[in-house]
């Protein structure tokens, strides 16, 4: 996994993540929100959102033939 600072949201899964040279280095996977308070079924005071990607190298290992 890798984390990125680029903004993405629901529906972006599978989209490419590029490096500064324009090469695809990963693919959008998920977001995880961290809240300051969680209780009684409520989430209050959003602190940060982790934006996770799967590395392109990991995907290539899955699809390359031996």
Secondary structure, 3 states (H helix, E strand, C coil): CEECCCCCCCCCCCCEEECCCCCEEEEEEEEEEEEEEEECCEEEEEEEEEEEEEEHHHHHHHHCCC
